[in-house]
Amino acid sequence: MKKYDVVICGGGIAGLWLVNTLSDKGYSVLLLEKEAVGGIQTLGSQGMIHGGQKYLLGGNVATAARIASLPARWDACLDGVGDIDLREVRVLAENQVMWPAGGLLARTALMVAAHRIKARMRKMSCTEYPKVFASDRAFKGSAYVLPEKVLDMRSLVSVLYGRYADRIRKGTIETVDRDGHMTVSGFPIEAQLVISVAGLGNEEMLGLLGIPDHSQRRPLRQIMVKTLPYPLYGHGVELKPSPRVTITSYESVDGGYVWYVGGSVATHSASLTDEEAIAFTKRELKSIFPYIDWSTKEWATWYGERAEARDPHGKLPEGPVIQDYGNVIVAWPTKFTFTPLLSDQIHALMRERNIEPKYAGDTFDLARPPLGTPPWEKASWRS
C-alpha cells in the first residue's frame, strides 16, 4: 500500500497549481494524469487573466468586484513573489484591448463598462492602437486598454510541471472510496485526502464513488485562422453579456500569427459543423475587420467541452466549486483565472480538518505523462 498525504487527480491547471502549493507546504503529494499534462481545457484556454470586465458588460457588478483582485494576484506570481514563482512563464501580452464590434450600441456598452471599472481601464490614444487597428481608417469609436495579462498556456503548464515533475505520474484510477483508498493502474494507494480536479474526468470520479453526476458541460468550438501579420489580444464587444469575439494570438511556424477566436463566436459555433463554423466566423471577422482579405487565410477549429459544477440553469458558476465526499473532494475552478481561489478553498478545508503532513510519500514505478499540445499546433488546416 502506497501512502500519500494528498492524491490529486487531473493534470490541468487546477491540479498543477495544487501539486505546487501543497508540496511547497511540505505535504507528500501524488498527481495522476491519464493522458497528457495540460489536459483538454487548460491548453485550449486563451490564457487571459480576467479581472471582471466580462461580467460588467452584463451588469453583474457583484461578481466583477469579487474577482477584481485576481490580476494583481497573478502578477505577483509572475513577479516571483506570489503563491508560486512563475517568473519563467511567457507573457504574450501585458494588456488586453477592448473595442466596439457592433456599431453605436456596442460603443455605448463599452463606455458604460469603462466607467464602471475606470480605475483599471483606460482609453487608448490612436498611437497606442494595435497595428491591426492603426491600419484601419474605418475604425470608429474608442478602444480601451485593460491591464490584464495574456499568458502562453503551454509555458505556464511547463513551468508548473517542471517544479514537481517527480510527483506527477501517468495512471488510470480504477477504484476509489470515501475513506481515501484507491487503486491506480493496479497499485493500491491510501491518502489523507483525494482531490479530483480532472475537468471532464470528474464525471468518472463521481461514477466510481456511486454518486449521481453533479457536473455539467458547456460546449464551444474555437476557430483558428492564419496567417495574420499582426497579433491581437482582446475583446470585441457588443451590447451583450459576452464579447462578440475574443482573440488571442500565437506565432505561426509559417510566419506571422495564428488568431485563436473565442467569445460568442465559439459558443454559437458549438452546434455547427466545422464547415458551418468557419463560414460563420469568416462573416463575423469580415464584418469586424472589413479591410482584411479573409479569402487568403487558412482555417481550423477546435471543439471542447467546458466541464463545470452543475448550475440549475446551465449557466457558468460564479466561482470555484467544491463538492465534499468524505476523504474525497471533487472540485472545479470554473475558469482558469479562478485557480488561486480554488487553491485557497482547498487549503482552508485542509486546515479545518487538521490535515497535516503525515506520510513521506512512496516512489512510484509509473511513467511520467507527456506535456500536451495546444490546439493550433495539431490542427487540420483548410483554405
C-alpha positions as CSV (number, residue, x, y, z in Angstrom):
1,M,0.0,0.0,0.0
2,K,1.5,3.3,-1.1
3,K,0.7,6.2,1.2
4,Y,0.5,9.9,0.5
5,D,-0.9,13.0,2.3
6,V,-2.8,14.1,-0.9
7,V,-3.5,12.4,-4.2
8,I,-4.6,14.8,-7.0
9,C,-6.5,13.5,-10.0
10,G,-6.1,15.6,-13.1
11,G,-3.1,17.3,-14.7
12,G,-4.8,20.6,-15.8
13,I,-4.2,24.0,-14.3
14,A,-6.0,23.2,-11.1
15,G,-4.1,20.0,-10.4
16,L,-0.8,21.5,-11.3
17,W,-1.4,24.5,-9.1
18,L,-2.3,22.3,-6.2
19,V,0.7,20.0,-6.5
20,N,2.9,23.0,-6.3
21,T,1.2,24.8,-3.4
22,L,0.7,21.7,-1.3
23,S,4.2,20.4,-2.0
24,D,5.6,23.8,-1.0
25,K,3.9,23.4,2.4
26,G,5.6,20.0,3.0
27,Y,2.8,17.6,2.1
28,S,3.6,14.4,0.2
29,V,1.6,14.7,-3.0
30,L,1.0,12.5,-6.0
31,L,-0.7,13.9,-9.1
32,L,-2.2,11.5,-11.5
33,E,-2.9,12.3,-15.2
34,K,-4.2,9.6,-17.5
35,E,-3.3,11.3,-20.8
36,A,-1.1,14.4,-21.1
37,V,-0.3,17.2,-18.7
38,G,-2.3,20.3,-19.7
39,G,-5.3,18.2,-20.4
40,I,-8.1,19.4,-22.6
41,Q,-9.5,22.6,-21.1
42,T,-6.2,24.1,-19.9
43,L,-4.3,24.1,-23.2
44,G,-7.4,25.0,-25.0
45,S,-7.8,28.1,-22.9
46,Q,-7.0,31.5,-24.3
47,G,-4.8,32.3,-21.3
48,M,-6.5,35.6,-20.4
49,I,-6.3,36.7,-16.8
50,H,-9.7,38.3,-16.3
51,G,-10.5,40.9,-13.6
52,G,-14.2,41.2,-14.1
53,Q,-14.8,43.2,-17.3
54,K,-16.8,40.4,-18.9
55,Y,-19.2,40.4,-16.0
56,L,-19.6,44.2,-16.1
57,L,-20.7,44.0,-19.7
58,G,-23.7,42.1,-18.5
59,G,-24.2,44.3,-15.5
60,N,-23.0,41.8,-12.9
61,V,-21.1,44.2,-10.7
62,A,-21.0,42.0,-7.6
63,T,-19.2,39.1,-9.4
64,A,-16.9,41.5,-11.1
65,A,-15.9,43.1,-7.8
66,R,-15.3,39.7,-6.2
67,I,-12.7,38.7,-8.8
68,A,-11.2,42.2,-9.4
69,S,-8.1,41.4,-7.3
70,L,-7.1,38.3,-9.3
71,P,-5.0,40.1,-12.0
72,A,-2.8,41.5,-9.2
73,R,-2.5,38.1,-7.6
74,W,-1.4,36.5,-10.8
75,D,1.0,39.5,-11.4
76,A,2.6,38.7,-8.0
77,C,3.3,35.1,-9.1
78,L,4.7,36.3,-12.4
79,D,7.0,38.7,-10.5
80,G,8.2,35.8,-8.3
81,V,6.6,37.0,-5.0
82,G,3.2,35.3,-5.1
83,D,1.8,31.8,-4.3
84,I,4.1,30.2,-6.9
85,D,7.2,31.6,-8.7
86,L,6.1,32.0,-12.3
87,R,8.8,34.2,-13.5
88,E,9.7,31.8,-16.3
89,V,6.2,31.8,-17.7
90,R,6.0,33.5,-21.1
91,V,3.6,36.5,-21.1
92,L,2.1,37.0,-24.6
93,A,0.7,40.4,-23.8
94,E,0.9,42.8,-20.9
95,N,-2.6,44.2,-21.6
96,Q,-5.8,43.3,-23.3
97,V,-7.7,45.6,-25.6
98,M,-11.5,46.1,-25.6
99,W,-13.1,47.7,-28.7
100,P,-16.6,48.1,-30.1
101,A,-17.5,45.4,-32.5
102,G,-21.2,46.1,-33.2
103,G,-22.0,49.7,-34.1
104,L,-23.2,52.5,-31.9
105,L,-24.8,50.3,-29.2
106,A,-21.6,48.4,-28.8
107,R,-19.7,51.7,-28.3
108,T,-22.2,52.7,-25.7
109,A,-21.9,49.4,-23.9
110,L,-18.1,49.7,-23.9
111,M,-18.2,53.3,-22.5
112,V,-20.5,52.1,-19.6
113,A,-18.2,49.2,-18.8
114,A,-15.2,51.6,-18.9
115,H,-16.9,53.9,-16.5
116,R,-17.6,51.1,-14.0
117,I,-14.0,49.9,-13.9
118,K,-12.4,53.3,-14.7
119,A,-9.7,52.6,-12.1
120,R,-8.3,49.9,-14.3
121,M,-9.5,50.6,-17.8
122,R,-8.0,53.4,-19.8
123,K,-9.0,54.9,-23.1
124,M,-6.2,54.4,-25.7
125,S,-4.8,57.1,-27.8
126,C,-4.6,56.4,-31.6
127,T,-0.9,56.0,-31.4
128,E,-1.4,53.1,-28.9
129,Y,-3.8,51.1,-31.1
130,P,-2.8,47.6,-32.0
131,K,-1.3,47.6,-35.6
132,V,-4.4,45.8,-36.9
133,F,-6.5,48.9,-35.8
134,A,-3.9,51.5,-36.7
135,S,-4.1,50.4,-40.3
136,D,-7.9,50.7,-40.4
137,R,-9.1,54.2,-41.3
138,A,-12.7,52.9,-41.0
139,F,-12.2,52.1,-37.2
140,K,-14.9,54.1,-35.3
141,G,-15.3,54.6,-31.6
142,S,-12.7,54.2,-28.9
143,A,-10.5,51.4,-27.9
144,Y,-9.6,50.8,-24.2
145,V,-6.6,49.1,-22.6
146,L,-7.1,46.8,-19.7
147,P,-4.0,46.0,-17.6
148,E,-4.7,42.2,-17.5
149,K,-2.1,39.9,-19.0
150,V,-2.4,37.1,-21.5
151,L,-0.2,34.0,-20.8
152,D,1.2,31.3,-23.1
153,M,-0.6,28.4,-21.6
154,R,1.9,25.8,-22.7
155,S,4.6,27.8,-21.0
156,L,2.6,28.0,-17.8
157,V,1.9,24.3,-17.8
158,S,5.5,23.5,-18.5
159,V,6.7,25.6,-15.6
160,L,4.2,24.2,-13.1
161,Y,5.0,20.6,-14.3
162,G,8.7,21.2,-14.0
163,R,8.8,22.3,-10.4
164,Y,7.4,18.9,-9.1
165,A,7.7,16.6,-12.1
166,D,8.9,13.8,-9.8
167,R,5.4,13.8,-8.1
168,I,3.4,13.6,-11.4
169,R,2.6,10.2,-12.9
170,K,0.5,8.8,-15.7
171,G,-2.1,6.4,-14.4
172,T,-5.7,5.3,-14.5
173,I,-7.9,5.4,-11.4
174,E,-9.7,2.0,-11.2
175,T,-11.3,2.2,-7.8
176,V,-11.8,4.8,-5.1
177,D,-13.8,5.0,-1.8
178,R,-14.7,7.8,0.5
179,D,-12.0,6.8,3.0
180,G,-9.3,7.8,0.6
181,H,-8.4,4.3,-0.6
182,M,-7.7,3.9,-4.3
183,T,-6.4,1.5,-6.9
184,V,-4.4,3.2,-9.7
185,S,-3.2,1.1,-12.6
186,G,-3.1,-1.9,-10.3
187,F,-1.4,-0.2,-7.4
188,P,-3.2,0.2,-4.0
189,I,-3.0,3.7,-2.6
190,E,-4.1,5.4,0.6
191,A,-4.3,9.1,1.1
192,Q,-5.5,11.5,3.8
193,L,-7.3,13.4,1.0
194,V,-8.1,12.7,-2.6
195,I,-8.8,15.8,-4.7
196,S,-10.3,15.3,-8.2
197,V,-9.9,18.4,-10.4
198,A,-9.9,16.5,-13.6
199,G,-12.4,18.5,-15.6
200,L,-14.4,16.0,-17.7
201,G,-12.7,13.3,-15.6
202,N,-14.7,14.5,-12.6
203,E,-17.7,12.7,-14.1
204,E,-15.7,9.4,-13.9
205,M,-14.7,10.1,-10.3
206,L,-18.3,10.7,-9.3
207,G,-19.3,7.5,-11.1
208,L,-16.6,5.5,-9.2
209,L,-18.0,6.9,-5.9
210,G,-21.5,5.9,-6.9
211,I,-22.7,9.5,-6.7
212,P,-25.2,11.0,-9.2
213,D,-23.4,13.3,-11.6
214,H,-23.3,16.8,-10.3
215,S,-21.4,18.3,-13.2
216,Q,-22.4,20.0,-16.5
217,R,-20.8,20.5,-19.8
218,R,-20.9,23.7,-21.9
219,P,-19.5,23.1,-25.4
220,L,-17.7,25.6,-27.6
221,R,-15.9,25.5,-30.9
222,Q,-13.0,27.8,-31.1
223,I,-11.9,29.0,-34.6
224,M,-8.2,29.3,-35.6
225,V,-7.2,31.4,-38.6
226,K,-3.7,32.0,-40.1
227,T,-1.6,33.8,-41.2
228,L,-2.2,37.3,-39.8
229,P,0.6,39.9,-40.0
230,Y,-0.1,41.3,-36.5
231,P,-1.1,39.8,-33.2
232,L,-4.2,40.9,-31.3
233,Y,-5.2,40.2,-27.7
234,G,-8.6,41.3,-26.5
235,H,-12.4,41.5,-26.8
236,G,-14.6,42.9,-29.5
237,V,-17.8,43.8,-27.6
238,E,-21.4,44.5,-28.4
239,L,-24.5,45.1,-26.3
240,K,-24.5,41.6,-24.8
241,P,-23.0,39.9,-21.7
242,S,-20.4,38.0,-23.7
243,P,-18.0,39.6,-26.2
244,R,-18.8,39.2,-29.8
245,V,-15.2,37.9,-30.3
246,T,-12.3,37.2,-28.0
247,I,-9.0,36.9,-29.8
248,T,-5.5,35.8,-28.7
249,S,-2.6,35.2,-31.0
250,Y,0.3,32.8,-31.3
251,E,3.3,32.7,-33.6
252,S,2.8,30.5,-36.6
253,V,5.5,28.2,-37.9
254,D,4.6,29.7,-41.3
255,G,5.5,33.2,-40.1
256,G,3.1,35.8,-38.8
257,Y,0.4,34.8,-36.3
258,V,-2.5,32.4,-35.7
259,W,-5.6,34.1,-34.3
260,Y,-7.4,32.0,-31.8
261,V,-11.0,33.2,-31.8
262,G,-13.4,32.7,-28.9
263,G,-16.2,34.7,-27.3
264,S,-19.8,34.4,-28.7
265,V,-18.4,33.1,-32.0
266,A,-17.2,30.0,-30.2
267,T,-20.4,29.5,-28.2
268,H,-22.6,29.9,-31.3
269,S,-20.3,27.6,-33.4
270,A,-20.6,24.7,-30.9
271,S,-23.8,23.5,-32.6
272,L,-22.4,23.9,-36.1
273,T,-20.3,21.6,-38.3
274,D,-16.7,22.6,-38.8
275,E,-17.5,24.0,-42.3
276,E,-20.5,25.9,-40.9
277,A,-18.5,27.3,-38.0
278,I,-15.7,28.5,-40.3
279,A,-18.2,30.1,-42.7
280,F,-19.9,31.9,-39.8
281,T,-16.7,33.1,-38.3
282,K,-15.5,34.4,-41.7
283,R,-18.6,36.5,-41.9
284,E,-18.2,37.8,-38.3
285,L,-14.5,38.7,-38.8
286,K,-15.2,40.3,-42.2
287,S,-17.8,42.5,-40.5
288,I,-15.4,43.5,-37.7
289,F,-12.3,43.8,-39.8
290,P,-13.5,44.6,-43.4
291,Y,-10.1,45.8,-44.6
292,I,-8.5,42.3,-44.1
293,D,-8.6,39.9,-47.0
294,W,-10.0,36.8,-45.3
295,S,-10.2,34.8,-48.5
296,T,-6.5,34.1,-48.4
297,K,-6.4,32.7,-44.9
298,E,-6.3,29.1,-43.6
299,W,-8.8,27.9,-41.1
300,A,-9.2,25.3,-38.4
301,T,-11.4,24.5,-35.5
302,W,-11.1,23.1,-32.0
303,Y,-14.1,21.6,-30.2
304,G,-14.1,21.4,-26.5
305,E,-16.5,20.9,-23.6
306,R,-16.0,23.0,-20.6
307,A,-16.6,20.8,-17.5
308,E,-18.1,22.7,-14.5
309,A,-20.2,22.1,-11.4
310,R,-23.8,21.9,-12.3
311,D,-25.8,25.1,-12.2
312,P,-29.6,24.8,-12.1
313,H,-29.9,27.0,-15.2
314,G,-26.9,25.6,-17.0
315,K,-25.0,28.8,-16.6
316,L,-21.4,29.4,-15.7
317,P,-21.0,29.1,-11.9
318,E,-19.9,32.4,-10.3
319,G,-16.7,30.9,-8.8
320,P,-14.8,27.8,-7.9
321,V,-17.0,24.9,-6.6
322,I,-16.0,22.1,-4.2
323,Q,-18.2,19.0,-3.6
324,D,-17.3,17.1,-0.4
325,Y,-17.5,13.3,-0.2
326,G,-15.6,12.4,3.0
327,N,-11.9,12.0,2.2
328,V,-12.6,12.7,-1.4
329,I,-13.4,16.1,-2.8
330,V,-14.4,16.9,-6.4
331,A,-13.7,20.4,-7.5
332,W,-13.8,22.8,-10.4
333,P,-12.0,26.2,-10.7
334,T,-14.8,27.2,-13.2
335,K,-12.4,29.5,-15.0
336,F,-8.6,29.4,-15.5
337,T,-8.3,32.8,-13.7
338,F,-10.0,31.4,-10.6
339,T,-7.4,28.7,-10.0
340,P,-5.8,30.6,-7.0
341,L,-9.2,30.9,-5.4
342,L,-9.9,27.2,-5.7
343,S,-6.5,26.5,-4.1
344,D,-7.4,28.9,-1.2
345,Q,-10.6,27.0,-0.6
346,I,-8.9,23.6,-0.6
347,H,-6.1,24.8,1.8
348,A,-8.8,26.2,4.1
349,L,-10.7,22.9,4.1
350,M,-7.5,21.1,5.0
351,R,-6.9,23.5,7.9
352,E,-10.4,22.9,9.1
353,R,-9.9,19.2,9.1
354,N,-6.4,19.5,10.7
355,I,-4.8,17.6,7.8
356,E,-1.1,18.0,8.5
357,P,1.9,16.4,6.6
358,K,2.0,12.7,7.8
359,Y,3.4,10.4,5.1
360,A,6.8,10.7,3.5
361,G,5.3,9.6,0.1
362,D,6.4,6.5,-1.8
363,T,8.2,6.0,-5.0
364,F,6.1,5.1,-8.0
365,D,7.0,2.9,-11.0
366,L,4.5,4.5,-13.3
367,A,5.9,6.7,-16.1
368,R,5.5,10.5,-16.2
369,P,2.8,11.8,-18.6
370,P,3.9,13.8,-21.6
371,L,3.3,17.5,-22.0
372,G,0.2,18.2,-24.0
373,T,0.0,20.1,-27.3
374,P,-2.0,23.3,-27.9
375,P,-4.9,23.1,-30.5
376,W,-3.3,25.3,-33.1
377,E,-0.2,23.0,-33.3
378,K,-2.2,19.9,-34.1
379,A,-5.0,21.4,-36.2
380,S,-6.0,20.3,-39.7
381,W,-5.9,23.5,-41.7
382,R,-8.1,24.2,-44.7
383,S,-8.4,27.2,-47.1
